[in-house]
């Protein structure tokens, strides 16, 4: 099968994830962590009080799995992603299914929505937590994750709610793999992974995931003017109101805009 190194692959964007996403394309939806969409949306509808006709923004929507499911339930959904290929896949899926959803290529670090949405979601490290080592120090000027969360907060109407998932520092350190390199100073995990597209071509790519503690997530939310209403330990496909623990890979932050 064809194989190339990411250093020789064409880069079309300003963020490391774009090259990875453009290469993966529809194969992204074959990963096991994408199979729990319906359960996750069921939980979010209840937790965020979502209803038909509400305006929802999906930040880092990928190929649109959560956005499409919400649109199928009657919500007006806008999905944004830095990968044009993901945007195209989501748009095509919405057209095939006749759903009321639009998908736009946007950099989540420079969002310019202003009080437009009843709710915002950013799940499965959809932009938040994918800023890489250079921007990963929590609480510093220019922090990419602060920019993402600040844009999310700005996009909410007063009283609007947000649900955002982030990888758990506790889980990452507890189950550290030999292929992982964890930067303890910045809370960033770095791995070199093989990514396969839908034609079988493989590239090797560096992946960076910023990991968080519950306290860091609360402080970040407060910094951008959000009030935390829930913070849970979750696993893809098993969203529930579980008290933060050491065994679950992600935290789910739920907050509202005063």
C-alpha positions as CSV (number, residue, x, y, z in Angstrom):
1,X,0.0,0.0,0.0
2,X,1.2,3.6,-0.6
3,X,3.0,5.3,2.3
4,X,4.5,8.7,2.7
5,X,5.9,10.8,5.5
6,X,3.8,13.8,6.5
7,X,6.9,16.0,6.0
8,X,6.6,15.3,2.2
9,X,2.8,15.6,2.1
10,X,1.2,18.9,1.0
11,X,0.1,21.1,3.8
12,X,-2.9,23.3,2.9
13,X,-3.6,25.1,6.2
14,X,-2.3,26.9,9.2
15,X,-2.9,24.3,11.8
16,X,-1.3,20.8,12.1
17,X,-4.7,19.1,12.4
18,X,-5.8,20.2,8.9
19,X,-3.3,18.0,7.1
20,X,-4.3,15.0,9.2
21,X,-8.0,15.6,8.7
22,X,-7.7,16.2,5.0
23,X,-5.8,13.0,4.6
24,X,-8.3,10.9,6.7
25,X,-11.4,12.2,5.1
26,X,-14.3,9.8,5.5
27,X,-12.2,7.2,7.2
28,X,-12.3,9.3,10.3
29,X,-15.8,7.9,10.8
30,X,-14.5,4.4,11.0
31,X,-12.7,5.0,14.3
32,X,-14.5,3.5,17.3
33,X,-14.8,6.8,19.2
34,X,-17.2,8.1,16.5
35,X,-19.8,5.3,17.0
36,X,-21.6,6.8,20.0
37,X,-23.1,9.8,18.3
38,X,-26.8,9.1,19.1
39,X,-26.2,8.4,22.8
40,X,-24.0,11.5,23.1
41,X,-26.6,13.7,21.4
42,X,-29.4,12.2,23.6
43,X,-27.4,13.3,26.6
44,X,-26.7,16.8,25.3
45,X,-30.3,17.4,24.3
46,X,-31.3,16.7,28.0
47,X,-28.3,18.4,29.6
48,X,-28.4,21.6,27.5
49,X,-32.2,21.8,27.3
50,X,-32.1,21.7,23.5
51,X,-35.4,21.9,21.5
52,X,-36.5,22.1,17.9
53,X,-35.8,25.4,16.3
54,X,-32.8,26.3,18.5
55,X,-29.7,27.6,17.0
56,X,-26.6,25.4,17.7
57,X,-23.0,25.9,16.8
58,X,-20.7,22.8,16.5
59,X,-17.0,23.9,16.8
60,X,-14.6,21.5,15.3
61,X,-17.5,19.6,13.8
62,X,-15.4,17.2,11.7
63,X,-17.5,15.4,9.1
64,X,-20.6,16.6,11.0
65,X,-21.8,13.6,13.0
66,X,-23.1,15.6,16.0
67,X,-24.3,18.5,13.9
68,X,-26.2,16.2,11.5
69,X,-27.9,14.3,14.3
70,X,-29.0,17.6,15.9
71,X,-30.3,18.9,12.6
72,X,-32.3,15.7,12.2
73,X,-34.0,16.6,15.5
74,X,-35.1,19.9,14.1
75,X,-32.4,22.3,15.3
76,X,-30.8,25.0,13.1
77,X,-27.1,23.9,13.1
78,X,-23.9,25.6,12.0
79,X,-20.8,23.4,12.0
80,X,-17.3,24.9,11.6
81,X,-14.1,23.0,11.0
82,X,-10.6,24.0,9.8
83,X,-10.5,21.0,7.4
84,X,-12.2,21.8,4.1
85,X,-12.5,18.1,3.4
86,X,-14.4,17.6,6.6
87,X,-16.6,20.6,5.7
88,X,-17.3,19.1,2.2
89,X,-18.2,15.7,3.6
90,X,-20.6,17.2,6.2
91,X,-22.2,19.5,3.6
92,X,-22.7,16.5,1.2
93,X,-24.3,14.4,4.0
94,X,-26.7,17.3,4.9
95,X,-27.8,17.6,1.3
96,X,-28.3,13.9,0.9
97,X,-30.5,13.8,4.0
98,X,-32.3,17.1,3.4
99,X,-31.2,18.5,6.7
100,X,-31.2,22.2,7.8
101,X,-27.4,22.5,8.5
102,X,-24.6,24.6,7.1
103,X,-20.9,23.9,7.3
104,X,-18.2,26.5,7.1
105,X,-14.4,26.3,7.0
106,X,-13.3,28.4,10.0
107,X,-10.3,28.5,12.4
108,X,-11.8,28.0,15.9
109,X,-9.1,30.3,17.3
110,X,-10.5,33.3,15.4
111,X,-14.3,32.9,15.7
112,X,-16.3,36.1,15.1
113,X,-19.8,35.0,16.1
114,X,-21.6,37.5,18.4
115,X,-24.4,36.3,20.6
116,X,-25.9,34.2,17.8
117,X,-26.4,30.8,19.2
118,X,-28.6,29.2,21.9
119,X,-26.0,26.5,22.4
120,X,-22.5,25.6,21.4
121,X,-20.8,22.2,21.4
122,X,-17.2,21.2,20.9
123,X,-16.7,17.5,21.3
124,X,-14.1,14.8,20.8
125,X,-11.3,17.4,20.9
126,X,-13.0,19.4,18.2
127,X,-10.5,22.3,18.1
128,X,-10.3,22.8,21.9
129,X,-7.3,20.8,23.2
130,X,-5.7,20.5,19.7
131,X,-3.6,23.6,19.8
132,X,-0.2,21.9,20.1
133,X,2.8,22.5,22.3
134,X,3.4,26.1,21.3
135,X,0.0,27.3,22.5
136,X,-0.7,24.8,25.2
137,X,0.3,26.5,28.5
138,X,-2.9,27.2,30.3
139,X,-3.5,30.8,31.3
140,X,-0.8,32.4,29.2
141,X,-1.2,35.2,26.7
142,X,-1.9,33.8,23.2
143,X,-3.1,30.5,24.5
144,X,-4.9,28.8,21.6
145,X,-7.3,27.0,23.8
146,X,-8.3,30.2,25.6
147,X,-8.9,31.8,22.2
148,X,-11.2,28.8,21.2
149,X,-13.2,29.0,24.4
150,X,-13.4,32.8,24.3
151,X,-14.9,32.5,20.8
152,X,-17.3,29.9,21.9
153,X,-18.5,32.2,24.8
154,X,-18.8,35.2,22.5
155,X,-21.0,33.2,20.1
156,X,-23.6,32.4,22.8
157,X,-26.6,34.5,23.5
158,X,-27.2,35.5,27.1
159,X,-28.4,32.4,28.9
160,X,-27.0,30.1,26.2
161,X,-25.2,26.9,27.2
162,X,-22.1,25.1,26.1
163,X,-20.9,21.5,26.2
164,X,-17.2,20.9,25.6
165,X,-15.1,17.8,26.0
166,X,-11.4,17.7,26.9
167,X,-8.9,14.9,27.4
168,X,-8.2,14.0,31.0
169,X,-4.7,14.5,32.3
170,X,-5.4,11.9,35.0
171,X,-6.3,9.3,32.4
172,X,-3.4,10.1,30.1
173,X,-0.7,9.8,32.8
174,X,-2.3,6.8,34.4
175,X,-2.4,4.9,31.1
176,X,0.6,6.4,29.4
177,X,1.7,4.3,26.4
178,X,5.2,3.6,25.2
179,X,4.5,5.5,22.0
180,X,3.3,8.7,23.9
181,X,5.5,11.5,25.0
182,X,3.8,13.5,27.7
183,X,5.0,17.0,28.4
184,X,4.3,17.3,32.1
185,X,5.1,21.0,32.2
186,X,2.4,21.9,29.7
187,X,0.0,19.0,29.9
188,X,0.5,18.1,26.2
189,X,0.6,14.5,24.9
190,X,2.6,14.0,21.7
191,X,2.3,10.8,19.6
192,X,3.5,9.8,16.1
193,X,0.6,8.0,14.4
194,X,-0.1,6.3,11.1
195,X,-3.2,7.7,9.3
196,X,-4.9,5.8,6.5
197,X,-7.1,7.5,3.9
198,X,-10.0,5.8,2.1
199,X,-7.7,4.6,-0.6
200,X,-5.4,2.8,1.8
201,X,-2.6,5.4,1.6
202,X,-0.8,5.9,4.9
203,X,1.1,8.9,6.2
204,X,2.9,9.3,9.5
205,X,1.8,12.4,11.4
206,X,2.5,14.1,14.7
207,X,-0.5,14.5,16.9
208,X,-0.6,16.8,19.9
209,X,-3.4,16.7,22.5
210,X,-3.6,19.1,25.4
211,X,-4.9,17.3,28.6
212,X,-6.7,19.0,31.4
213,X,-7.7,18.7,35.1
214,X,-11.2,19.6,36.2
215,X,-9.7,22.7,38.0
216,X,-8.1,23.9,34.9
217,X,-11.3,23.6,32.9
218,X,-13.3,25.5,35.6
219,X,-10.6,28.3,35.6
220,X,-10.6,28.6,31.8
221,X,-14.4,28.8,31.7
222,X,-14.4,31.5,34.4
223,X,-11.7,33.4,32.5
224,X,-13.9,33.8,29.4
225,X,-17.1,34.6,31.4
226,X,-18.8,31.3,31.6
227,X,-20.5,29.8,34.6
228,X,-19.8,26.1,35.1
229,X,-23.0,24.1,35.7
230,X,-21.6,20.6,35.3
231,X,-18.3,18.8,35.0
232,X,-18.3,15.1,34.3
233,X,-16.1,12.2,33.4
234,X,-17.2,10.6,30.1
235,X,-16.2,8.1,27.5
236,X,-17.2,8.4,23.8
237,X,-20.6,6.8,23.5
238,X,-21.2,6.9,27.3
239,X,-22.0,10.4,28.2
240,X,-23.4,10.6,31.7
241,X,-23.3,12.7,34.9
242,X,-20.4,10.8,36.3
243,X,-18.3,12.5,39.0
244,X,-14.7,13.3,37.7
245,X,-12.5,10.2,38.1
246,X,-9.2,8.8,37.1
247,X,-10.4,6.1,34.8
248,X,-12.4,8.0,32.1
249,X,-10.5,9.4,29.1
250,X,-12.4,12.7,28.8
251,X,-14.1,15.4,30.9
252,X,-17.3,17.1,29.7
253,X,-17.6,20.7,30.8
254,X,-21.1,22.2,30.8
255,X,-21.5,25.9,31.3
256,X,-23.8,28.8,30.7
257,X,-23.4,32.5,29.7
258,X,-24.8,34.9,32.2
